[in-house]
Amino acid sequence: MTNNRFNQLIKAVLFVTAITFASVVNAAPVHDGDKIKSDKMEVRMADATEAEIVVEVKISNEEAKRLVLVVENERGDELYSKEIDKAGFRYRLRFPKSDNILTYTIKLKEKARSLEQYKIVTTQRVVEDVTISKM
């Protein structure tokens, strides 16, 4: 009877260990604060005003290939384009916001092939403060 309970206990411990390990392996972080990490490009939010969005872009182009950095709005209009042929490119990218457009895409391309792509979504909020004071 004791041997049977001991075997059940070992099976339960192994099961819990397997579940824990599987959840840790599958929980690889994609987003670290406001910085998105990848092999070729890192994009970090720098600033946003009513008129423009500013992001910091770091591209590791070790082979110094000819790449193109493109920013488009949700309608597919190209807002910005820059050719890159340097290794270790860093740039503070500014592009204008458009009325009624909430989604923008930053793409890194090699010729016609898209290497990486990131989406920027703006959220509009209205903040209303109410103050009560005794007169």
DSSP file (Angstrom, degrees, kcal/mol; ACC not computed):
  #  RESIDUE AA STRUCTURE BP1 BP2  ACC     N-H-->O    O-->H-N    N-H-->O    O-->H-N    TCO  KAPPA ALPHA  PHI   PSI    X-CA   Y-CA   Z-CA
    1    1 A M     >        0   0    0      0, 0.0     4,-1.8     0, 0.0     5,-0.1   0.000 360.0 360.0 360.0 -41.2    0.0    0.0    0.0
    2    2 A T  H  >  +     0   0    0      1,-0.2     4,-2.3     2,-0.2     5,-0.2   0.886 360.0  53.4 -67.8 -38.8    2.9    2.4    0.9
    3    3 A N  H  > S+     0   0    0      1,-0.2     4,-2.2     2,-0.2    -1,-0.2   0.881 107.1  52.1 -61.5 -39.7    4.7    1.6   -2.4
    4    4 A N  H  > S+     0   0    0      2,-0.2     4,-2.1     1,-0.2    -1,-0.2   0.911 111.0  46.2 -64.4 -44.3    1.5    2.4   -4.4
    5    5 A R  H  X S+     0   0    0     -4,-1.8     4,-2.4     2,-0.2    -2,-0.2   0.883 111.2  53.1 -66.1 -38.2    1.2    5.8   -2.7
    6    6 A F  H  X S+     0   0    0     -4,-2.3     4,-2.2     2,-0.2    -2,-0.2   0.909 109.3  48.6 -63.4 -42.6    4.9    6.5   -3.2
    7    7 A N  H  X S+     0   0    0     -4,-2.2     4,-2.3     2,-0.2    -2,-0.2   0.888 111.3  50.1 -63.6 -40.6    4.5    5.8   -6.9
    8    8 A Q  H  X S+     0   0    0     -4,-2.1     4,-2.3     2,-0.2    -2,-0.2   0.892 109.8  51.3 -64.4 -39.8    1.5    8.0   -7.2
    9    9 A L  H  X S+     0   0    0     -4,-2.4     4,-2.4     2,-0.2    -2,-0.2   0.919 110.2  48.4 -63.8 -43.9    3.4   10.8   -5.4
   10   10 A I  H  X S+     0   0    0     -4,-2.2     4,-2.5     1,-0.2    -2,-0.2   0.911 111.7  50.0 -63.0 -42.8    6.4   10.5   -7.8
   11   11 A K  H  X S+     0   0    0     -4,-2.3     4,-2.3     1,-0.2    -1,-0.2   0.900 111.0  49.6 -62.4 -40.5    4.0   10.5  -10.8
   12   12 A A  H  X S+     0   0    0     -4,-2.3     4,-2.5     2,-0.2    -2,-0.2   0.910 111.2  48.6 -65.7 -42.3    2.3   13.7   -9.4
   13   13 A V  H  X S+     0   0    0     -4,-2.4     4,-2.4     2,-0.2    -2,-0.2   0.922 112.7  48.2 -64.1 -44.0    5.6   15.4   -8.9
   14   14 A L  H  X S+     0   0    0     -4,-2.5     4,-2.4     2,-0.2    -2,-0.2   0.898 111.6  50.4 -62.9 -40.4    6.8   14.5  -12.4
   15   15 A F  H  X S+     0   0    0     -4,-2.3     4,-2.4     2,-0.2    -2,-0.2   0.934 111.8  46.5 -62.6 -47.3    3.5   15.8  -13.9
   16   16 A V  H  X S+     0   0    0     -4,-2.5     4,-2.5     1,-0.2    -2,-0.2   0.898 112.8  50.8 -63.4 -40.5    3.7   19.1  -12.0
   17   17 A T  H  X S+     0   0    0     -4,-2.4     4,-2.6    -5,-0.2    -1,-0.2   0.914 110.6  48.9 -63.2 -43.1    7.3   19.5  -13.1
   18   18 A A  H  X S+     0   0    0     -4,-2.4     4,-2.4     2,-0.2    -2,-0.2   0.912 112.5  47.6 -63.8 -43.3    6.4   18.8  -16.7
   19   19 A I  H  X S+     0   0    0     -4,-2.4     4,-2.1     2,-0.2    -2,-0.2   0.921 113.4  48.2 -64.1 -44.1    3.6   21.3  -16.7
   20   20 A T  H  X S+     0   0    0     -4,-2.5     4,-1.9     1,-0.2    -2,-0.2   0.927 112.7  47.8 -62.6 -45.7    5.7   24.0  -15.0
   21   21 A F  H  X S+     0   0    0     -4,-2.6     4,-2.3     1,-0.2    -1,-0.2   0.906 111.2  50.8 -63.0 -42.1    8.6   23.4  -17.5
   22   22 A A  H  X S+     0   0    0     -4,-2.4     4,-2.1     1,-0.2    -1,-0.2   0.888 110.5  48.9 -64.0 -39.5    6.2   23.6  -20.5
   23   23 A S  H  X S+     0   0    0     -4,-2.1     4,-0.6     2,-0.2    -1,-0.2   0.859 111.6  49.2 -71.4 -33.0    4.6   26.8  -19.3
   24   24 A V  H >< S+     0   0    0     -4,-1.9     3,-0.5     2,-0.2    -2,-0.2   0.905 112.1  48.3 -69.9 -41.3    8.1   28.4  -18.8
   25   25 A V  H 3< S+     0   0    0     -4,-2.3     3,-0.5     1,-0.2    -2,-0.2   0.897 114.1  46.0 -65.3 -40.8    9.3   27.4  -22.2
   26   26 A N  H 3< S+     0   0    0     -4,-2.1    -1,-0.2     1,-0.2    -2,-0.2   0.545  97.3  75.2 -80.5  -6.6    6.1   28.7  -23.9
   27   27 A A    <<  +     0   0    0     -4,-0.6    -1,-0.2    -3,-0.5    -2,-0.1  -0.143  61.0 156.1 -98.8  39.1    6.2   32.0  -22.1
   28   28 A A        -     0   0    0     -3,-0.5     2,-0.1     1,-0.1    -3,-0.1  -0.494  47.3-115.9 -65.7 126.4    9.0   33.5  -24.0
   29   29 A P        +     0   0    0      0, 0.0     3,-0.1     0, 0.0    -1,-0.1  -0.422  34.8 176.4 -70.6 136.3    8.6   37.3  -23.7
   30   30 A V  S    S+     0   0    0      1,-0.2     7,-0.7    -2,-0.1     2,-0.5   0.644  71.2  46.5-104.0 -26.5    7.9   39.2  -26.9
   31   31 A H  E     -A   36   0A   0      5,-0.2     2,-0.6     3,-0.0    -1,-0.2  -0.977  59.0-170.8-127.8 125.9    7.6   42.6  -25.4
   32   32 A D  E >   -A   35   0A   0      3,-2.2     3,-2.0    -2,-0.5     2,-0.4  -0.843  66.2 -63.2-117.4  91.4    9.9   44.2  -22.8
   33   33 A G  T 3  S-     0   0    0     -2,-0.6     0, 0.0     1,-0.3     0, 0.0  -0.551 113.5 -25.2  67.4-123.7    8.2   47.4  -21.6
   34   34 A D  T 3  S+     0   0    0     -2,-0.4    11,-1.1    11,-0.1     2,-0.5   0.200 122.5  91.8-106.0  15.4    8.0   49.6  -24.5
   35   35 A K  E <   -AB  32  44A   0     -3,-2.0    -3,-2.2     9,-0.2     2,-0.5  -0.942  60.3-156.1-114.3 127.9   10.9   48.0  -26.4
   36   36 A I  E     -AB  31  43A   0      7,-2.0     7,-1.2    -2,-0.5     2,-0.3  -0.886  14.7-152.4-102.6 129.0   10.4   45.2  -28.8
   37   37 A K        +     0   0    0     -7,-0.7     2,-0.3    -2,-0.5     5,-0.1  -0.763  26.1 144.0-105.7 146.6   13.4   43.0  -29.4
   38   38 A S        -     0   0    0     -2,-0.3    78,-0.0     1,-0.1    -8,-0.0  -0.917  56.9 -92.4-158.5-175.1   14.3   40.9  -32.4
   39   39 A D  S    S+     0   0    0     -2,-0.3    21,-0.1     1,-0.1    -1,-0.1   0.916 117.0  21.2 -74.4 -44.4   17.3   39.8  -34.4
   40   40 A K  S    S+     0   0    0      1,-0.2    20,-2.5    19,-0.1     2,-0.4   0.832 124.5  25.9 -95.5 -37.4   17.4   42.6  -37.0
   41   41 A M  E     - C   0  59A   0     18,-0.2     2,-0.4    67,-0.0    18,-0.2  -0.976  48.9-163.0-140.5 142.4   15.6   45.5  -35.5
   42   42 A E  E     - C   0  58A   0     16,-2.6    16,-2.4    -2,-0.4     2,-0.4  -0.984  13.2-165.7-119.6 136.1   14.6   47.1  -32.2
   43   43 A V  E     -BC  36  57A   0     -7,-1.2    -7,-2.0    -2,-0.4     2,-0.4  -0.987   7.4-179.9-124.8 128.8   11.9   49.7  -32.0
   44   44 A R  E     -BC  35  56A   0     12,-2.5    12,-3.4    -2,-0.4     2,-0.3  -0.994  30.5-119.3-131.6 133.5   11.3   51.8  -28.9
   45   45 A M  E     + C   0  55A   0    -11,-1.1    10,-0.2    -2,-0.4     3,-0.1  -0.541  34.6 170.4 -69.3 129.1    8.7   54.5  -28.4
   46   46 A A  E     -     0   0A   0      8,-2.5     2,-0.3     1,-0.4     9,-0.2   0.792  56.8 -25.2-107.3 -45.5   10.4   57.9  -27.8
   47   47 A D  E     - C   0  54A   0      7,-2.2     7,-3.3     2,-0.0    -1,-0.4  -0.986  45.8-159.9-165.8 157.6    7.6   60.5  -27.8
   48   48 A A  E     + C   0  53A   0     -2,-0.3     5,-0.2     5,-0.2     2,-0.2  -0.961  13.3 172.3-148.7 132.9    4.2   61.3  -29.2
   49   49 A T        -     0   0    0      3,-2.9    -2,-0.0    -2,-0.3    48,-0.0  -0.625  52.6 -90.3-122.1-175.5    2.4   64.6  -29.6
   50   50 A E  S    S+     0   0    0     -2,-0.2     3,-0.1     1,-0.2    47,-0.0   0.787 126.3  37.2 -67.4 -25.7   -0.8   65.6  -31.3
   51   51 A A  S    S+     0   0    0      1,-0.2    46,-2.7    45,-0.1     2,-0.3   0.748 121.5  14.9-100.2 -27.1    1.0   66.1  -34.6
   52   52 A E  E     - D   0  96A   0     44,-0.3    -3,-2.9     2,-0.0     2,-0.4  -0.954  53.9-133.6-149.7 164.2    3.7   63.3  -34.7
   53   53 A I  E     -CD  48  95A   0     42,-2.7    42,-2.1    -2,-0.3     2,-0.5  -0.962  19.8-161.0-117.8 137.4    5.0   60.1  -33.4
   54   54 A V  E     +CD  47  94A   0     -7,-3.3    -8,-2.5    -2,-0.4    -7,-2.2  -0.982  13.7 173.2-123.0 124.2    8.7   59.6  -32.6
   55   55 A V  E     -CD  45  93A   0     38,-2.5    38,-2.9    -2,-0.5     2,-0.5  -0.938  28.5-130.2-126.7 151.6   10.3   56.2  -32.3
   56   56 A E  E     -CD  44  92A   0    -12,-3.4   -12,-2.5    -2,-0.3     2,-0.5  -0.895  26.2-165.9-100.3 128.6   13.9   55.1  -31.8
   57   57 A V  E     -CD  43  91A   0     34,-3.2    34,-2.6    -2,-0.5     2,-0.5  -0.954   9.7-173.9-119.8 130.5   15.0   52.4  -34.3
   58   58 A K  E     -CD  42  90A   0    -16,-2.4   -16,-2.6    -2,-0.5     2,-0.5  -0.990   6.4-173.4-124.2 123.8   18.1   50.3  -34.0
   59   59 A I  E     -CD  41  89A   0     30,-3.3    30,-1.8    -2,-0.5     2,-1.0  -0.968  16.2-152.0-121.2 124.6   19.0   48.0  -36.9
   60   60 A S        +     0   0    0    -20,-2.5     2,-0.6    -2,-0.5     3,-0.2  -0.826  23.2 168.5 -95.0 102.1   21.8   45.5  -36.8
   61   61 A N    >   +     0   0    0     -2,-1.0     3,-2.1    25,-0.2    -1,-0.1  -0.651   1.9 170.0-112.8  70.0   22.8   45.1  -40.4
   62   62 A E  T 3  S+     0   0    0     -2,-0.6    -1,-0.2     1,-0.3    25,-0.1   0.802  76.7  47.4 -59.0 -34.7   26.0   43.2  -39.9
   63   63 A E  T 3  S-     0   0    0     -3,-0.2    -1,-0.3    23,-0.1    24,-0.1   0.470 106.7-126.4 -85.3  -0.7   26.6   42.4  -43.6
   64   64 A A    <   +     0   0    0     -3,-2.1    23,-0.1    22,-0.1    -2,-0.1   0.880  47.1 172.8  54.5  42.6   25.8   46.1  -44.5
   65   65 A K        -     0   0    0     21,-0.1     2,-0.9     1,-0.1    -1,-0.1  -0.328  43.6 -96.3 -72.2 161.3   23.2   44.9  -47.0
   66   66 A R        +     0   0    0     19,-0.1    45,-0.4    17,-0.1     2,-0.3  -0.740  56.6 170.5 -83.0 108.4   21.0   47.5  -48.7
   67   67 A L  E     -E   84   0B   0     17,-3.2    17,-3.4    -2,-0.9     2,-0.4  -0.769  25.2-140.5-116.0 161.6   17.8   47.6  -46.6
   68   68 A V  E     -EF  83 109B   0     41,-2.5    41,-2.9    -2,-0.3     2,-0.5  -0.992   4.3-154.5-127.6 128.6   14.8   49.9  -46.7
   69   69 A L  E     -EF  82 108B   0     13,-3.0    13,-2.0    -2,-0.4     2,-0.4  -0.905  22.8-178.3-100.9 123.6   13.0   51.3  -43.6
   70   70 A V  E     -EF  81 107B   0     37,-2.6    37,-3.1    -2,-0.5     2,-0.5  -0.960  19.0-161.2-129.2 139.9    9.4   52.2  -44.4
   71   71 A V  E     +EF  80 106B   0      9,-2.4     8,-3.1    -2,-0.4     9,-1.5  -0.989  18.7 175.4-118.9 128.5    6.5   53.7  -42.3
   72   72 A E  E     -EF  78 105B   0     33,-2.5    33,-3.0    -2,-0.5     6,-0.2  -0.925  23.8-130.9-127.6 153.4    3.0   53.3  -43.6
   73   73 A N  E >   - F   0 104B   0      4,-1.9     3,-2.2    -2,-0.3    31,-0.2  -0.420  44.8 -88.5 -91.5 178.7   -0.4   54.2  -42.2
   74   74 A E  T 3  S+     0   0    0     29,-1.3    30,-0.1     1,-0.3    -1,-0.0   0.688 127.3  58.2 -65.2 -17.6   -3.3   51.8  -42.1
   75   75 A R  T 3  S-     0   0    0     28,-0.2    -1,-0.3     2,-0.1     3,-0.1   0.541 119.8-108.1 -85.1  -7.1   -4.5   52.8  -45.6
   76   76 A G    <   +     0   0    0     -3,-2.2     2,-0.3     1,-0.3    -2,-0.1   0.494  67.9 149.7  92.6   4.6   -1.1   51.8  -47.0
   77   77 A D        -     0   0    0      1,-0.1    -4,-1.9     2,-0.0     2,-0.6  -0.564  49.0-125.0 -71.5 131.8    0.1   55.4  -47.6
   78   78 A E  E     +E   72   0B   0     -2,-0.3    -6,-0.3    -6,-0.2     3,-0.1  -0.694  33.0 173.5 -81.8 119.7    3.9   55.6  -47.2
   79   79 A L  E     +     0   0B   0     -8,-3.1     2,-0.3    -2,-0.6    -7,-0.2   0.694  66.7   9.6 -96.4 -24.2    4.8   58.3  -44.7
   80   80 A Y  E     +E   71   0B   0     -9,-1.5    -9,-2.4    15,-0.1     2,-0.3  -0.988  57.3 178.5-157.7 143.7    8.6   57.7  -44.5
   81   81 A S  E     +E   70   0B   0     -2,-0.3     2,-0.3   -11,-0.2   -11,-0.2  -0.968   5.3 172.3-150.5 135.6   11.2   55.7  -46.4
   82   82 A K  E     -E   69   0B   0    -13,-2.0   -13,-3.0    -2,-0.3     2,-0.3  -0.981  25.3-135.1-146.9 131.7   15.0   55.5  -45.9
   83   83 A E  E     -E   68   0B   0     -2,-0.3     2,-0.4   -15,-0.2   -15,-0.2  -0.683  21.5-163.2 -84.3 139.5   17.6   53.3  -47.5
   84   84 A I  E     +E   67   0B   0    -17,-3.4   -17,-3.2    -2,-0.3    -2,-0.0  -0.989  27.2 155.8-127.0 126.8   20.2   51.8  -45.1
   85   85 A D        +     0   0    0     -2,-0.4     2,-0.3   -19,-0.2   -19,-0.1   0.091  49.5  97.6-134.9  22.9   23.5   50.3  -46.1
   86   86 A K  S    S-     0   0    0    -21,-0.1     3,-0.4     0, 0.0     2,-0.3  -0.798  71.9-119.0-109.9 153.5   25.4   50.7  -42.9
   87   87 A A  S    S+     0   0    0     -2,-0.3   -25,-0.1     1,-0.2   -27,-0.1  -0.723  95.6  19.0 -85.7 141.0   26.1   48.2  -40.1
   88   88 A G  S    S-     0   0    0     -2,-0.3     2,-0.4   -29,-0.2    -1,-0.2   0.958  82.2-172.3  68.3  52.9   24.8   49.2  -36.7
   89   89 A F  E     -D   59   0A   0    -30,-1.8   -30,-3.3    -3,-0.4     2,-0.4  -0.647   8.6-179.3 -83.6 129.6   22.2   51.8  -37.8
   90   90 A R  E     +D   58   0A   0     -2,-0.4     2,-0.3   -32,-0.2   -32,-0.2  -0.993   8.7 167.7-127.1 137.8   20.5   53.9  -35.1
   91   91 A Y  E     -D   57   0A   0    -34,-2.6   -34,-3.2    -2,-0.4     2,-0.8  -0.997  36.3-137.5-152.8 142.7   17.9   56.5  -35.9
   92   92 A R  E     -D   56   0A   0     -2,-0.3     2,-0.5   -36,-0.2   -36,-0.2  -0.904  35.2-156.8 -99.5 107.9   15.3   58.6  -34.2
   93   93 A L  E     -D   55   0A   0    -38,-2.9   -38,-2.5    -2,-0.8     2,-0.4  -0.757  12.5-172.0 -98.7 125.8   12.4   58.4  -36.6
   94   94 A R  E     +D   54   0A   0     -2,-0.5   -40,-0.2   -40,-0.2    -2,-0.0  -0.948   9.9 167.5-115.1 134.3    9.7   61.1  -36.7
   95   95 A F  E     -D   53   0A   0    -42,-2.1   -42,-2.7    -2,-0.4     2,-0.1  -0.996  34.7-104.9-145.6 148.3    6.5   60.7  -38.8
   96   96 A P  E     -D   52   0A   0      0, 0.0   -44,-0.3     0, 0.0     2,-0.3  -0.372  25.2-129.0 -75.2 145.5    3.3   62.7  -38.8
   97   97 A K        -     0   0    0    -46,-2.7     2,-0.3    -2,-0.1     5,-0.1  -0.634  22.9-144.9 -82.3 149.4    0.0   61.5  -37.3
   98   98 A S    >   -     0   0    0      3,-0.4     3,-1.5    -2,-0.3     2,-0.1  -0.884  24.6 -96.9-115.0 150.0   -3.0   61.7  -39.5
   99   99 A D  T 3  S+     0   0    0     -2,-0.3     3,-0.1     1,-0.3    -1,-0.0  -0.401 106.3   5.4 -63.1 138.3   -6.6   62.5  -38.5
  100  100 A N  T 3  S+     0   0    0      1,-0.2     2,-0.5    -2,-0.1    -1,-0.3   0.600 101.4 115.1  63.4  15.3   -8.7   59.4  -38.0
  101  101 A I    <   +     0   0    0     -3,-1.5    -3,-0.4     1,-0.1    -1,-0.2  -0.971  30.7 166.6-116.3 122.5   -5.8   57.0  -38.5
  102  102 A L        +     0   0    0     -2,-0.5    20,-3.5     1,-0.1     2,-0.4   0.547  54.9  66.6-111.0 -12.0   -4.9   55.0  -35.4
  103  103 A T  E     + G   0 121B   0     18,-0.2   -29,-1.3    16,-0.0     2,-0.3  -0.950  51.8 175.7-123.4 132.8   -2.5   52.3  -36.8
  104  104 A Y  E     -FG  73 120B   0     16,-2.9    16,-3.5    -2,-0.4     2,-0.4  -0.935  15.5-147.4-129.4 153.0    0.9   52.7  -38.4
  105  105 A T  E     -FG  72 119B   0    -33,-3.0   -33,-2.5    -2,-0.3     2,-0.5  -0.982   2.4-158.7-126.8 132.1    3.4   50.0  -39.6
  106  106 A I  E     -FG  71 118B   0     12,-3.0    12,-2.8    -2,-0.4     2,-0.4  -0.949  20.8-173.1-106.7 124.4    7.2   50.1  -39.5
  107  107 A K  E     -FG  70 117B   0    -37,-3.1   -37,-2.6    -2,-0.5     2,-0.5  -0.930  20.5-156.4-122.1 141.8    8.7   47.7  -42.0
  108  108 A L  E     -FG  69 116B   0      8,-2.8     7,-3.0    -2,-0.4     8,-1.5  -0.980  27.2-176.1-112.8 119.9   12.3   46.6  -42.7
  109  109 A K  E     -FG  68 114B   0    -41,-2.9   -41,-2.5    -2,-0.5     2,-0.5  -0.862  28.6-157.7-121.4 150.3   12.7   45.3  -46.2
  110  110 A E  E >  S- G   0 113B   0      3,-2.9     3,-2.0    -2,-0.3     2,-0.3  -0.964  78.7 -47.2-121.2 110.4   15.4   43.8  -48.3
  111  111 A K  T 3  S-     0   0    0     -2,-0.5   -43,-0.1   -45,-0.4    -2,-0.0  -0.506 122.9 -26.6  58.2-123.8   14.4   44.5  -52.0
  112  112 A A  T 3  S+     0   0    0     -2,-0.3     2,-0.4    -3,-0.1    -1,-0.3   0.513 119.2  99.1 -94.2  -5.3   10.7   43.5  -52.2
  113  113 A R  E <  S-G  110   0B   0     -3,-2.0    -3,-2.9     1,-0.0     2,-0.5  -0.706  70.8-134.7 -89.7 128.4   10.9   41.0  -49.3
  114  114 A S  E     -G  109   0B   0     -2,-0.4    -5,-0.3    -5,-0.2     3,-0.1  -0.707  21.8-179.2 -81.6 122.6    9.8   42.1  -45.8
  115  115 A L  E     -     0   0B   0     -7,-3.0     2,-0.3    -2,-0.5    -6,-0.2   0.901  67.8  -3.0 -86.5 -49.0   12.2   41.1  -43.1
  116  116 A E  E     -G  108   0B   0     -8,-1.5    -8,-2.8   -76,-0.1    -1,-0.3  -0.978  60.5-169.2-145.1 156.0   10.4   42.5  -40.1
  117  117 A Q  E     -G  107   0B   0     -2,-0.3     2,-0.4   -10,-0.2   -10,-0.2  -0.988   1.4-171.8-150.5 134.3    7.3   44.5  -39.4
  118  118 A Y  E     -G  106   0B   0    -12,-2.8   -12,-3.0    -2,-0.3     2,-0.4  -0.975  14.6-140.6-131.0 144.2    5.9   46.2  -36.3
  119  119 A K  E     -G  105   0B   0     -2,-0.4     2,-0.5   -14,-0.2   -14,-0.2  -0.864   7.2-161.3-106.5 136.0    2.6   47.8  -35.7
  120  120 A I  E     -G  104   0B   0    -16,-3.5   -16,-2.9    -2,-0.4     2,-0.5  -0.977  10.1-168.4-113.5 123.0    2.1   51.0  -33.8
  121  121 A V  E     -G  103   0B   0     -2,-0.5     2,-0.3   -18,-0.2   -18,-0.2  -0.955   6.2-154.1-115.7 124.7   -1.4   51.6  -32.5
  122  122 A T        -     0   0    0    -20,-3.5     2,-0.5    -2,-0.5    -2,-0.0  -0.757   5.1-156.7 -95.9 144.7   -2.5   54.9  -31.1
  123  123 A T        -     0   0    0     -2,-0.3     2,-0.5     2,-0.0    -2,-0.0  -0.983   6.0-147.6-122.8 126.2   -5.3   55.2  -28.6
  124  124 A Q        +     0   0    0     -2,-0.5     2,-0.3     2,-0.0   -22,-0.0  -0.809  21.3 178.8 -95.9 131.4   -7.2   58.4  -28.1
  125  125 A R        -     0   0    0     -2,-0.5     2,-0.5     2,-0.0    -2,-0.0  -0.958  22.4-144.4-130.7 149.5   -8.5   59.1  -24.7
  126  126 A V        -     0   0    0     -2,-0.3     2,-0.5     2,-0.0    -2,-0.0  -0.964  15.9-162.8-112.0 125.1  -10.5   62.0  -23.2
  127  127 A V        -     0   0    0     -2,-0.5     2,-0.5     2,-0.0    -2,-0.0  -0.932   6.3-174.0-111.0 127.6   -9.6   62.9  -19.6
  128  128 A E        -     0   0    0     -2,-0.5     2,-0.4     2,-0.0    -2,-0.0  -0.974   6.5-160.5-124.0 120.0  -12.0   65.0  -17.6
  129  129 A D        -     0   0    0     -2,-0.5     2,-0.5     2,-0.0    -2,-0.0  -0.831   3.0-163.9 -99.6 137.0  -11.1   66.2  -14.2
  130  130 A V        -     0   0    0     -2,-0.4     2,-0.4     2,-0.0    -2,-0.0  -0.983   6.2-170.0-120.4 127.7  -13.8   67.3  -11.8
  131  131 A T        -     0   0    0     -2,-0.5     2,-0.5     2,-0.0    -2,-0.0  -0.965   6.4-165.1-121.0 133.7  -12.9   69.4   -8.7
  132  132 A I        +     0   0    0     -2,-0.4     2,-0.4     2,-0.0    -2,-0.0  -0.968  15.1 173.6-115.8 129.0  -15.2   70.3   -5.9
  133  133 A S        -     0   0    0     -2,-0.5     2,-0.3     0, 0.0    -2,-0.0  -0.987  32.2-115.1-136.9 148.7  -14.2   73.0   -3.5
  134  134 A K              0   0    0     -2,-0.4    -2,-0.0     1,-0.1     0, 0.0  -0.613 360.0 360.0 -81.0 136.5  -15.9   74.8   -0.6
  135  135 A M              0   0    0     -2,-0.3    -1,-0.1     0, 0.0     0, 0.0   0.404 360.0 360.0-105.9 360.0  -16.6   78.4   -1.1
